[in-house]
Amino acid sequence: MEPNKRSKNNYIDGNTVRNYETAPKRREKPEERIDKRSAQTKRQREKQKQINQRIAKRNREKASRLSLGYTLFLGFAVVVTLLSCIHYLDINNELTQKSNEITILKEELNTITDANTAAAKRVSNAIDLEAILTQAKELGMDYPDSGQIVYFEKAMNEDYVRQYQSIPK
C-alpha cells in the first residue's frame, strides 16, 4: 500500500503501526477578510449589547423590589409555617405525656396483679381441702348421686336464680 492512499478499513498489521506520515500537513490560516459591512455590524452589535444591558438592569431592579402582595403572601406563609410547627410540637409533647402515663399505669397494673396473685395463693394455702373433706365425711356428708342434682333454668339476662318454691326431694 502506498503511504498517501488510505484503506477503507483501518487495519493494523502486526504488533506495530507503520508510520505512513511523519507529521500532518499544516494548513495555512485564511487571511481575515475585511468587509465593508464589518464596521456597521460592530456598531449594531454594540447598540444591541447596550440595549440588552439596559433591559437586564431594569429586570434586576424589578427583581430587587418586592411588591406588597408578594410580601404579604410571604409573611402569611411564614406565619402558617410557624403555627404548624408550634402545633406539631404541642401534639408531640402531649403524645409523650400520654405515653409516660400509659407506662406508669402498666407498672401499677403489674404491681396490683402480682399482689392479687399473691393474696389468692395465701388464701388457697390457708384452706386445707383435705381437712374439709375429712370433716364432711365425719358429719355424714357424701357426694350427690346423679338423681339428686336438680338444674334450674335462668333467664338469659339475669345473673342469678330466684327461688320461689321449695326444692323438690
Secondary structure, 3 states (H helix, E strand, C coil): CCCCCCCCCCCCCCCCCCCCCCCCCCCCCCCCCCCCCHHHHHHHHHHHHHHHHHHHHHHHHHHHCCCHHHHHHHHHHHHHHHHHHHHHHHHHHHHHHHHHHHHHHHHHHHHHHHHHHHHHHHHHHHCCHHHHHHHHHHCCCCCCCHHHCCCCCCCCCCCCCCCCCCCCC
